[in-house]
Amino acid sequence: MVEVTPQTVIMVGESRYCMVLLKERDGSRLLPIGMRVHRAQPIVLWMKGIRLGRPQTHDLFIEVVEKLGAELIGIAVYGVEQGALLSRVILHKSDEQIALECRSSDGIAVALKKGIPITVADEIMAVAAFRPQQSSTDGAGAESDEEEEKLTAFRDFIDGLDLNGL
């Protein structure tokens, strides 16, 4: 598993979709996660330091977990099914680890609010993450075959995402 942190949120054209970019903590790779704008809103607000006066759904979830005596310890993006990323909220209670399925957007929002780590499976990072293009000092800017292959895999991953289920 690779630890990541939310880097930024990018609107996809004029659609109702956006991409949350998760940056590898100990590296330069970025993993885009597509979601509808309304699902990204809590993430954007938290990243910008905007706190709403009333509790949101994520706040309720966090409070329920804590009132039941459990501790939120992490979010794991662990697989892909039909083009959608699979994620879990990981809890610890009474020497037991509990994994609850969640949307990646909800997991990211909870992680930001609680300051818990987000990890992504190595296989997902290998296929879907990319390195931002560095400016070339020689001005050529030509991509190697390896870089082009990774970009093709990334494009294929993005094209295969089922945005209707987000």
Z-matrix of the N, CA and C atoms (Angstrom, degrees):
N
C 1 1.455
C 2 1.524 1 109.13
N 3 1.334 2 114.86 1 143.14
C 4 1.458 3 122.45 2 -178.94
C 5 1.526 4 108.12 3 -113.03
N 6 1.334 5 116.73 4 126.94
C 7 1.461 6 119.10 5 178.40
C 8 1.521 7 109.57 6 -78.90
N 9 1.338 8 115.64 7 136.21
C 10 1.462 9 122.38 8 -178.68
C 11 1.521 10 109.81 9 -131.04
N 12 1.324 11 115.24 10 162.04
C 13 1.457 12 121.38 11 174.62
C 14 1.523 13 108.50 12 -133.17
N 15 1.331 14 117.81 13 143.74
C 16 1.465 15 119.62 14 176.88
C 17 1.526 16 110.05 15 -62.09
N 18 1.327 17 115.87 16 127.27
C 19 1.458 18 121.79 17 -176.91
C 20 1.528 19 111.26 18 -99.20
N 21 1.330 20 115.98 19 -50.48
C 22 1.465 21 120.81 20 -177.75
C 23 1.524 22 108.96 21 -163.86
N 24 1.323 23 115.43 22 169.86
C 25 1.459 24 122.10 23 175.27
C 26 1.520 25 106.77 24 -124.58
N 27 1.332 26 115.92 25 131.22
C 28 1.464 27 121.68 26 -176.73
C 29 1.527 28 108.93 27 -121.07
N 30 1.334 29 115.82 28 129.94
C 31 1.462 30 120.48 29 174.54
C 32 1.526 31 108.85 30 -72.32
N 33 1.328 32 116.50 31 143.00
C 34 1.458 33 121.73 32 177.33
C 35 1.526 34 107.24 33 -97.31
N 36 1.322 35 115.33 34 96.43
C 37 1.461 36 120.55 35 -179.06
C 38 1.515 37 110.88 36 56.40
N 39 1.318 38 115.49 37 -136.01
C 40 1.460 39 121.09 38 178.16
C 41 1.523 40 110.86 39 -107.48
N 42 1.324 41 115.75 40 25.24
C 43 1.462 42 120.25 41 -178.71
C 44 1.523 43 110.57 42 -85.10
N 45 1.317 44 114.94 43 -177.88
C 46 1.469 45 121.03 44 176.38
C 47 1.525 46 110.68 45 -93.74
N 48 1.326 47 115.86 46 20.24
C 49 1.452 48 121.20 47 -177.90
C 50 1.513 49 110.83 48 -118.43
N 51 1.320 50 114.28 49 156.68
C 52 1.457 51 120.12 50 175.45
C 53 1.520 52 108.15 51 -146.77
N 54 1.317 53 115.03 52 171.51
C 55 1.455 54 122.36 53 177.16
C 56 1.521 55 108.30 54 -121.58
N 57 1.320 56 115.86 55 126.33
C 58 1.455 57 121.29 56 170.72
C 59 1.522 58 105.30 57 -92.79
N 60 1.322 59 116.29 58 124.41
C 61 1.455 60 120.11 59 178.38
C 62 1.518 61 109.35 60 -96.95
N 63 1.330 62 115.25 61 120.04
C 64 1.460 63 121.56 62 175.98
C 65 1.518 64 107.82 63 -99.35
N 66 1.329 65 116.82 64 127.66
C 67 1.459 66 121.49 65 -178.64
C 68 1.516 67 110.01 66 -101.45
N 69 1.293 68 114.70 67 133.55
C 70 1.456 69 122.58 68 174.80
C 71 1.531 70 108.48 69 -57.15
N 72 1.342 71 116.85 70 126.71
C 73 1.473 72 120.43 71 -176.38
C 74 1.528 73 111.92 72 -61.75
N 75 1.322 74 117.32 73 -43.96
C 76 1.463 75 121.00 74 -176.61
C 77 1.527 76 111.51 75 -107.90
N 78 1.312 77 117.28 76 38.53
C 79 1.456 78 120.88 77 -179.63
C 80 1.515 79 110.56 78 -169.67
N 81 1.314 80 116.20 79 -166.60
C 82 1.461 81 120.77 80 -175.80
C 83 1.524 82 113.72 81 -113.46
N 84 1.338 83 117.44 82 -4.69
C 85 1.470 84 118.79 83 -176.74
C 86 1.520 85 111.35 84 -68.01
N 87 1.338 86 113.72 85 147.58
C 88 1.460 87 121.94 86 176.48
C 89 1.517 88 108.75 87 -119.57
N 90 1.322 89 116.27 88 138.65
C 91 1.461 90 121.96 89 176.81
C 92 1.526 91 108.19 90 -116.03
N 93 1.343 92 117.70 91 116.63
C 94 1.460 93 119.42 92 177.12
C 95 1.526 94 110.82 93 -84.56
N 96 1.314 95 115.88 94 135.91
C 97 1.460 96 120.80 95 175.06
C 98 1.518 97 107.06 96 -123.25
N 99 1.331 98 115.76 97 117.41
C 100 1.458 99 121.16 98 -178.90
C 101 1.517 100 111.61 99 -82.20
N 102 1.334 101 115.24 100 141.12
C 103 1.468 102 120.66 101 177.20
C 104 1.521 103 109.09 102 -160.07
N 105 1.300 104 115.38 103 163.11
C 106 1.467 105 120.22 104 175.03
C 107 1.527 106 108.67 105 -69.87
N 108 1.321 107 115.05 106 151.86
C 109 1.465 108 121.19 107 -176.64
C 110 1.526 109 111.56 108 -56.65
N 111 1.335 110 118.26 109 -42.38
C 112 1.467 111 118.87 110 -176.69
C 113 1.534 112 112.04 111 -65.90
N 114 1.336 113 117.52 112 -25.15
C 115 1.468 114 119.76 113 176.49
C 116 1.529 115 111.08 114 -78.11
N 117 1.326 116 116.60 115 -26.22
C 118 1.465 117 120.81 116 179.35
C 119 1.525 118 112.06 117 -84.23
N 120 1.318 119 117.34 118 -16.32
C 121 1.466 120 120.18 119 -175.31
C 122 1.530 121 113.32 120 -54.51
N 123 1.337 122 120.60 121 -47.98
C 124 1.475 123 119.20 122 179.00
C 125 1.526 124 112.36 123 -61.14
N 126 1.319 125 117.10 124 -33.03
C 127 1.463 126 121.40 125 179.23
C 128 1.531 127 109.53 126 -67.58
N 129 1.334 128 116.21 127 -47.74
C 130 1.470 129 120.87 128 -179.49
C 131 1.523 130 110.49 129 -61.93
N 132 1.332 131 117.12 130 -45.99
C 133 1.460 132 120.06 131 -179.07
C 134 1.527 133 110.75 132 -59.03
N 135 1.337 134 116.66 133 -45.95
C 136 1.459 135 120.36 134 -178.12
C 137 1.526 136 110.99 135 -65.66
N 138 1.346 137 116.87 136 -42.23
C 139 1.462 138 120.52 137 179.93
C 140 1.529 139 111.57 138 -63.33
N 141 1.334 140 116.79 139 -31.43
C 142 1.467 141 120.92 140 179.93
C 143 1.526 142 112.34 141 -87.45
N 144 1.328 143 117.15 142 -0.74
C 145 1.457 144 120.45 143 178.38
C 146 1.521 145 113.39 144 78.93
N 147 1.319 146 117.64 145 17.11
C 148 1.466 147 121.64 146 179.53
C 149 1.525 148 108.54 147 -90.89
N 150 1.329 149 116.18 148 122.05
C 151 1.461 150 121.43 149 179.66
C 152 1.515 151 108.20 150 -113.45
N 153 1.299 152 116.13 151 127.33
C 154 1.459 153 121.12 152 179.16
C 155 1.521 154 109.62 153 -82.15
N 156 1.313 155 116.81 154 149.99
C 157 1.461 156 121.52 155 -177.39
C 158 1.514 157 113.34 156 -69.29
N 159 1.309 158 116.95 157 -29.70
C 160 1.465 159 120.56 158 -177.92
C 161 1.517 160 110.45 159 -104.08
N 162 1.336 161 117.44 160 148.92
C 163 1.471 162 119.56 161 178.96
C 164 1.531 163 111.17 162 -65.40
N 165 1.308 164 114.81 163 143.06
C 166 1.455 165 122.35 164 176.19
C 167 1.530 166 108.75 165 -100.67
N 168 1.326 167 116.62 166 174.27
C 169 1.461 168 121.22 167 -178.28
C 170 1.528 169 111.65 168 -56.86
N 171 1.327 170 117.46 169 -39.77
C 172 1.463 171 120.35 170 179.99
C 173 1.530 172 111.22 171 -64.74
N 174 1.329 173 115.76 172 -35.80
C 175 1.466 174 120.26 173 177.37
C 176 1.528 175 110.42 174 -64.77
N 177 1.322 176 116.01 175 -41.05
C 178 1.468 177 120.82 176 177.82
C 179 1.525 178 110.24 177 -61.52
N 180 1.326 179 116.96 178 -46.53
C 181 1.459 180 121.22 179 179.69
C 182 1.526 181 110.69 180 -58.28
N 183 1.333 182 116.20 181 -47.90
C 184 1.460 183 121.01 182 -179.45
C 185 1.528 184 110.89 183 -60.29
N 186 1.327 185 117.00 184 -44.00
C 187 1.459 186 120.54 185 -179.25
C 188 1.529 187 111.89 186 -65.46
N 189 1.322 188 117.18 187 -41.59
C 190 1.468 189 120.36 188 178.63
C 191 1.527 190 110.18 189 -61.38
N 192 1.332 191 117.01 190 -46.68
C 193 1.465 192 120.80 191 179.54
C 194 1.522 193 110.19 192 -57.21
N 195 1.332 194 116.35 193 -46.92
C 196 1.463 195 120.01 194 -177.47
C 197 1.525 196 112.47 195 -69.02
N 198 1.339 197 117.99 196 -39.14
C 199 1.477 198 121.05 197 178.68
C 200 1.523 199 111.25 198 -65.57
N 201 1.328 200 116.75 199 -27.26
C 202 1.462 201 120.65 200 177.99
C 203 1.537 202 111.75 201 -84.50
N 204 1.328 203 116.15 202 3.83
C 205 1.455 204 120.40 203 174.52
C 206 1.518 205 115.13 204 84.05
N 207 1.317 206 117.65 205 17.62
C 208 1.463 207 120.36 206 178.34
C 209 1.533 208 109.41 207 -103.33
N 210 1.315 209 115.12 208 164.08
C 211 1.469 210 121.08 209 178.88
C 212 1.521 211 108.39 210 -123.06
N 213 1.328 212 116.38 211 129.09
C 214 1.468 213 121.16 212 174.56
C 215 1.519 214 107.49 213 -75.22
N 216 1.345 215 116.98 214 124.96
C 217 1.469 216 118.78 215 -176.45
C 218 1.524 217 113.45 216 -118.44
N 219 1.320 218 119.26 217 -14.00
C 220 1.462 219 118.81 218 179.17
C 221 1.515 220 113.60 219 174.15
N 222 1.317 221 113.60 220 167.70
C 223 1.455 222 122.67 221 175.02
C 224 1.521 223 106.18 222 -121.58
N 225 1.325 224 117.65 223 135.33
C 226 1.463 225 121.57 224 179.90
C 227 1.528 226 109.79 225 -125.30
N 228 1.317 227 116.07 226 122.86
C 229 1.466 228 122.33 227 170.91
C 230 1.523 229 103.72 228 -94.92
N 231 1.343 230 116.76 229 108.06
C 232 1.455 231 119.41 230 -165.30
C 233 1.516 232 116.02 231 -116.28
N 234 1.323 233 119.62 232 -11.64
C 235 1.457 234 119.14 233 -177.26
C 236 1.516 235 112.50 234 -165.18
N 237 1.335 236 113.83 235 179.17
C 238 1.461 237 121.78 236 178.04
C 239 1.516 238 107.27 237 -133.62
N 240 1.310 239 116.25 238 133.36
C 241 1.470 240 121.20 239 177.25
C 242 1.520 241 108.32 240 -137.75
N 243 1.323 242 116.62 241 121.99
C 244 1.461 243 122.81 242 -179.49
C 245 1.531 244 111.69 243 51.65
N 246 1.325 245 116.48 244 41.36
C 247 1.455 246 121.67 245 177.11
C 248 1.512 247 115.53 246 80.63
N 249 1.323 248 118.27 247 -0.15
C 250 1.469 249 121.52 248 -179.90
C 251 1.529 250 109.59 249 -109.96
N 252 1.333 251 115.76 250 138.53
C 253 1.465 252 120.14 251 177.45
C 254 1.518 253 110.37 252 -73.28
N 255 1.315 254 116.16 253 142.06
C 256 1.460 255 122.90 254 178.13
C 257 1.526 256 108.53 255 -104.78
N 258 1.320 257 116.50 256 132.17
C 259 1.457 258 121.26 257 -177.18
C 260 1.516 259 111.27 258 -134.57
N 261 1.332 260 114.05 259 158.81
C 262 1.466 261 121.02 260 178.28
C 263 1.521 262 110.03 261 -138.19
N 264 1.323 263 114.92 262 145.51
C 265 1.456 264 122.26 263 167.52
C 266 1.526 265 105.09 264 -93.40
N 267 1.321 266 117.10 265 129.77
C 268 1.465 267 121.28 266 -178.44
C 269 1.533 268 108.30 267 -105.71
N 270 1.337 269 115.71 268 126.15
C 271 1.461 270 123.43 269 -179.96
C 272 1.520 271 109.35 270 -116.44
N 273 1.318 272 114.80 271 158.69
C 274 1.461 273 120.72 272 173.89
C 275 1.518 274 107.64 273 -129.00
N 276 1.326 275 115.71 274 127.48
C 277 1.467 276 120.47 275 177.18
C 278 1.521 277 108.88 276 -149.70
N 279 1.312 278 115.17 277 129.27
C 280 1.472 279 121.67 278 175.62
C 281 1.526 280 112.24 279 48.15
N 282 1.307 281 116.76 280 54.47
C 283 1.469 282 122.44 281 178.79
C 284 1.526 283 113.14 282 60.37
N 285 1.305 284 117.20 283 20.85
C 286 1.461 285 121.30 284 178.03
C 287 1.528 286 108.94 285 -123.82
N 288 1.321 287 115.17 286 138.31
C 289 1.457 288 120.22 287 174.80
C 290 1.525 289 107.94 288 -98.96
N 291 1.320 290 116.17 289 131.53
C 292 1.458 291 122.35 290 -177.11
C 293 1.518 292 107.55 291 -121.72
N 294 1.346 293 117.30 292 131.81
C 295 1.461 294 122.35 293 178.17
C 296 1.518 295 108.56 294 -114.08
N 297 1.321 296 116.37 295 125.87
C 298 1.462 297 122.88 296 178.92
C 299 1.516 298 109.63 297 -115.41
N 300 1.330 299 117.08 298 128.22
C 301 1.462 300 120.57 299 178.62
C 302 1.528 301 110.03 300 -64.72
N 303 1.322 302 116.04 301 143.89
C 304 1.464 303 120.40 302 178.24
C 305 1.523 304 109.87 303 -153.84
N 306 1.320 305 116.01 304 165.48
C 307 1.456 306 120.34 305 169.41
C 308 1.521 307 107.22 306 -71.35
N 309 1.314 308 116.35 307 147.00
C 310 1.459 309 119.95 308 177.61
C 311 1.518 310 110.79 309 -58.44
N 312 1.327 311 117.33 310 -38.80
C 313 1.469 312 120.99 311 179.93
C 314 1.521 313 110.92 312 -61.53
N 315 1.323 314 117.66 313 -42.15
C 316 1.469 315 120.84 314 178.52
C 317 1.526 316 110.79 315 -67.05
N 318 1.313 317 116.47 316 -41.51
C 319 1.452 318 120.06 317 178.91
C 320 1.526 319 111.93 318 -61.89
N 321 1.327 320 116.43 319 -42.81
C 322 1.469 321 120.45 320 179.29
C 323 1.524 322 110.14 321 -63.52
N 324 1.333 323 117.03 322 -43.98
C 325 1.470 324 120.57 323 179.57
C 326 1.528 325 110.76 324 -61.28
N 327 1.326 326 117.73 325 -44.31
C 328 1.472 327 121.27 326 179.03
C 329 1.535 328 109.93 327 -63.67
N 330 1.323 329 116.14 328 -43.30
C 331 1.471 330 119.69 329 -179.85
C 332 1.524 331 111.49 330 -60.98
N 333 1.321 332 116.83 331 -42.46
C 334 1.469 333 120.02 332 178.75
C 335 1.521 334 110.91 333 -63.05
N 336 1.330 335 116.50 334 -45.32
C 337 1.464 336 120.32 335 -176.74
C 338 1.526 337 112.17 336 -67.57
N 339 1.315 338 117.74 337 -33.92
C 340 1.477 339 121.02 338 -177.91
C 341 1.519 340 113.09 339 -98.21
N 342 1.313 341 118.46 340 -10.72
C 343 1.461 342 120.30 341 -178.91
C 344 1.517 343 112.90 342 69.72
N 345 1.328 344 116.75 343 33.41
C 346 1.463 345 121.27 344 179.40
C 347 1.530 346 109.53 345 -101.04
N 348 1.335 347 117.07 346 156.20
C 349 1.466 348 119.65 347 -176.36
C 350 1.530 349 113.53 348 -71.44
N 351 1.333 350 113.54 349 149.61
C 352 1.464 351 122.41 350 172.10
C 353 1.522 352 105.79 351 -112.87
N 354 1.328 353 116.63 352 127.29
C 355 1.461 354 120.12 353 177.01
C 356 1.522 355 109.53 354 -121.70
N 357 1.333 356 114.65 355 150.73
C 358 1.469 357 121.80 356 -179.40
C 359 1.523 358 107.47 357 -126.87
N 360 1.320 359 116.04 358 138.62
C 361 1.466 360 120.90 359 179.19
C 362 1.526 361 110.31 360 -57.76
N 363 1.331 362 115.57 361 140.63
C 364 1.465 363 121.84 362 179.63
C 365 1.529 364 111.48 363 -54.06
N 366 1.340 365 116.56 364 -40.08
C 367 1.461 366 121.03 365 -177.33
C 368 1.525 367 111.41 366 -63.54
N 369 1.329 368 116.70 367 -38.19
C 370 1.469 369 120.57 368 179.17
C 371 1.520 370 109.64 369 -68.23
N 372 1.321 371 116.58 370 -44.59
C 373 1.464 372 119.73 371 178.79
C 374 1.527 373 110.80 372 -61.98
N 375 1.324 374 117.08 373 -39.21
C 376 1.466 375 120.60 374 -178.07
C 377 1.522 376 111.37 375 -63.89
N 378 1.320 377 117.15 376 -35.42
C 379 1.465 378 120.95 377 -175.94
C 380 1.525 379 112.67 378 -92.38
N 381 1.323 380 117.73 379 -40.91
C 382 1.462 381 120.28 380 -168.64
C 383 1.517 382 115.58 381 -105.46
N 384 1.326 383 118.29 382 -17.32
C 385 1.463 384 119.74 383 -178.62
C 386 1.530 385 109.70 384 -82.22
N 387 1.309 386 114.96 385 158.25
C 388 1.460 387 119.91 386 178.03
C 389 1.524 388 108.67 387 -141.11
N 390 1.320 389 115.20 388 161.33
C 391 1.459 390 121.24 389 175.53
C 392 1.523 391 107.51 390 -101.45
N 393 1.323 392 117.23 391 133.53
C 394 1.467 393 118.79 392 177.19
C 395 1.526 394 109.78 393 -59.05
N 396 1.310 395 115.23 394 141.63
C 397 1.460 396 120.01 395 -178.10
C 398 1.518 397 109.87 396 -67.73
N 399 1.307 398 115.85 397 127.99
C 400 1.460 399 122.52 398 177.35
C 401 1.520 400 108.06 399 -86.72
N 402 1.325 401 116.16 400 145.25
C 403 1.451 402 117.87 401 176.19
C 404 1.521 403 108.61 402 -71.27
N 405 1.295 404 115.83 403 138.04
C 406 1.457 405 121.84 404 -177.11
C 407 1.525 406 110.22 405 -84.79
N 408 1.332 407 116.70 406 134.78
C 409 1.465 408 120.03 407 179.92
C 410 1.519 409 111.36 408 -76.38
N 411 1.341 410 117.24 409 -24.07
C 412 1.459 411 118.45 410 -179.96
C 413 1.529 412 112.36 411 -90.78
N 414 1.320 413 117.24 412 -3.87
C 415 1.464 414 120.88 413 177.00
C 416 1.506 415 113.90 414 80.17
N 417 1.327 416 118.38 415 -6.58
C 418 1.464 417 119.77 416 -177.33
C 419 1.516 418 110.95 417 -71.30
N 420 1.337 419 118.02 418 -46.15
C 421 1.454 420 121.92 419 177.17
C 422 1.515 421 114.03 420 66.69
N 423 1.305 422 119.02 421 15.66
C 424 1.464 423 121.52 422 -178.75
C 425 1.524 424 109.53 423 -74.61
N 426 1.335 425 114.82 424 139.43
C 427 1.461 426 119.87 425 178.92
C 428 1.516 427 109.39 426 -91.19
N 429 1.310 428 115.80 427 143.26
C 430 1.455 429 119.82 428 176.42
C 431 1.519 430 108.92 429 -74.86
N 432 1.328 431 115.70 430 165.28
C 433 1.464 432 120.23 431 177.86
C 434 1.518 433 110.55 432 -60.17
N 435 1.341 434 116.31 433 -37.87
C 436 1.463 435 120.77 434 179.35
C 437 1.528 436 110.89 435 -63.89
N 438 1.330 437 117.17 436 -44.40
C 439 1.463 438 120.76 437 178.30
C 440 1.528 439 111.13 438 -63.85
N 441 1.318 440 117.00 439 -41.39
C 442 1.458 441 120.96 440 179.46
C 443 1.527 442 110.36 441 -64.23
N 444 1.336 443 116.74 442 -38.84
C 445 1.461 444 121.08 443 178.06
C 446 1.528 445 110.95 444 -63.09
N 447 1.343 446 116.55 445 -42.25
C 448 1.462 447 120.35 446 178.00
C 449 1.522 448 111.01 447 -65.79
N 450 1.330 449 117.37 448 -40.28
C 451 1.466 450 120.29 449 177.61
C 452 1.526 451 110.85 450 -64.08
N 453 1.326 452 117.14 451 -38.77
C 454 1.458 453 120.75 452 177.96
C 455 1.527 454 110.00 453 -63.79
N 456 1.335 455 117.28 454 -43.15
C 457 1.468 456 120.69 455 177.82
C 458 1.523 457 110.23 456 -62.32
N 459 1.331 458 117.08 457 -40.45
C 460 1.467 459 121.26 458 178.22
C 461 1.526 460 110.43 459 -63.93
N 462 1.332 461 116.73 460 -46.57
C 463 1.475 462 120.36 461 179.19
C 464 1.530 463 110.75 462 -60.26
N 465 1.338 464 116.17 463 -42.43
C 466 1.460 465 119.97 464 178.18
C 467 1.522 466 111.07 465 -61.87
N 468 1.337 467 116.58 466 -40.93
C 469 1.463 468 120.77 467 178.06
C 470 1.528 469 110.46 468 -61.57
N 471 1.329 470 116.84 469 -48.87
C 472 1.465 471 121.58 470 -179.67
C 473 1.524 472 110.29 471 -61.68
N 474 1.334 473 117.39 472 -44.32
C 475 1.473 474 120.46 473 179.93
C 476 1.526 475 111.19 474 -63.52
N 477 1.336 476 117.60 475 -27.82
C 478 1.461 477 121.05 476 -179.04
C 479 1.507 478 114.93 477 -86.07
N 480 1.346 479 118.27 478 -4.64
C 481 1.446 480 120.47 479 -179.70
C 482 1.515 481 110.93 480 -68.87
N 483 1.310 482 116.17 481 136.93
C 484 1.463 483 122.48 482 176.06
C 485 1.514 484 108.17 483 -94.51
N 486 1.339 485 116.77 484 91.12
C 487 1.453 486 121.16 485 -177.32
C 488 1.523 487 112.25 486 -74.18
N 489 1.319 488 118.29 487 -16.64
C 490 1.464 489 120.31 488 178.43
C 491 1.514 490 112.49 489 -69.25
N 492 1.322 491 117.53 490 -25.11
C 493 1.463 492 121.12 491 -179.17
C 494 1.504 493 113.71 492 -88.30
N 495 1.318 494 117.15 493 1.44
C 496 1.473 495 120.10 494 -177.66
C 497 1.493 496 112.37 495 -81.77
